[in-house]
Amino acid sequence: MATADVDALIVGAGFSGIYMLKRCRELGLSARVIDAATDVGGTWYWNRYPGARCDVESMSYSYSFSDELQRDWTWTERYAQQPEILDYVAHVVERFDLRRDMRFETRVTSAAFDETSNRWQVETDRGDNISAKYCVMATGCLSTTNLPDFRGLESFEGDTYHTGRWPHEAVDFTGKRVGIIGTGSSGVQSTPVIAAEAAHLTVFQRTPNFSVPAFHGPIDPDVVKMWKTRHRELRQHARTSRIGDIFEVSETSALDLTREARDAEFERRWGQGSFNFLASFTDLITSRAANDFAVDFAHKKIRQRVDDPEVAELLCPKDHPFGTKRLCVDTDYFETFNRDNVSLVDVKAAPIEEITPRGLRAGGKEFELDAIVFATGFDAMTGALLAIDIRGRGGIEFKEKWSDGPKTYLGLAVAGFPNLFTVTGPGSPSVLSNMITSIEQHIEWIADCMGYMEARDLTTIEASREAEDKWMRHVSDVADGTLFFESNTWYVGANIPGKPRVIYPYVGGVGAYRDICSKIAADGYAGFTLVSAAEHVSPAMGA
Ligand code: NA7
């Protein structure tokens, strides 16, 4: 593909890129997918650390676009393990014969909009030069790893790993003294598994996280039967819900109940596992008083699960409201700290000073380690986009345009960057939702938009600055009505030094967001400017 001319260039071969390619084919458009990995899977290609599994239930975390696919594929566990998700993705790619339009081990380095031809000129690290009418950034929300700049890192004589770049070869920690830095979802999932193998595991915790039990196990045949017979209805429920899944919706404020009634509901939801707990009441994310009840309940659970009261206190999150930092879903995480071969080190009280040849030093104390696992997260939502040199009209760079924080229209499009789409981009529900529900909604919206353009012989579609500004104000206003800004999290860019502190995902909910996007499309793409070679079509304004 040294030089190529396609209708659509799709960056990323994860769930988004795969489905985008399928939809492009159905529109009769020529399309290519490019990915830096050696194979399909996106996030699930890279995150293959011990214990890696999806914390959204398997039946929900799968494509809904094909009835046959849903009927034919059967998951084995309540929450799918990373290898099974990769098997599923590979199955989808083979089933729909998508691989022939995919190119691997190739990184897109730049994309520039040529105002003369009204096409994107895309370059790769292999020297490809591709011209495309549409450029779809299916680059993922959690694909650029964050490795903090620890002093002395290169001096370490043992092995180092990042959970988001785990090697393909088997890693054996048997007999080793392992240190893990980070207690987000990746740390919480890998800690029990590494602890079961290593001679000793030291967990270096800066901020404790709330975690709800997964109650993981083999998939319940009744659940499979329910999904196979009622999948259309259940998917519709997910699409119109707040987080893109089929949780039971509460209509009660946590403040309206007696302590006993509230705790009974918390207990019931807790017993269901996963994110059900977060949906216990209507106001957990909007009212500090309501949230405090959830905090107290979760603290009580941690104290029940951890034998040593001092360790339990250290594991109790006290600096952020419940659910405003990515909630973890665990299997035996807290119980792992009851093991003799596991210790917890508070690196908030005594920060990591440096990595040394034989381990690391924190708070003046040296910890000898044979291996260090960095479970230190990602430059979420914008990292992968800003890693590509993207230039729109007048050569304006994404980096420059987003220097104070991302600006998008619907998290889908960016003013000044015609015919470029960001799948689950900043300003869309994305990471606050079941990603597959959100991905499907975006891909279908983009495909419909491409179909609309092709049918009318339109050359470009571009978000207007007014619509973009209005959308970003709305994204911020909705977040202002919640507790999200009370936490230092990657939802607000706090994990990356210098990253603008704004809300990155749209917190207004999947169903509400879908309605907004659908209305905009039904109104002839209100807030966008659509232009044909022959004529200029004035858009209706406003979101
Ligand atoms: P997260 O959720 O960003 O967690 C990263 C963890 O690493 C978190 O506990 C951080 O502590 C910790 N961290 C980061 N830098 C440091 C330094 N310098 N010192 C000590 N500890 C540090 O990433 P995950 O990979 O676990 O999860 C990402 C998402 O993947 C997850 O939410 C799911 O959607 C799937 P902090 O909290 O910043 O104090």
Residues whose N, C-alpha, C, O or C-beta is under 5 A from the ligand:
A	BS01	NA7	L142 P148 I181 G182 T183 G184 S185 S186 G187 F204 R206 T207 R326 A375 T376 G377 F378 W490 N495
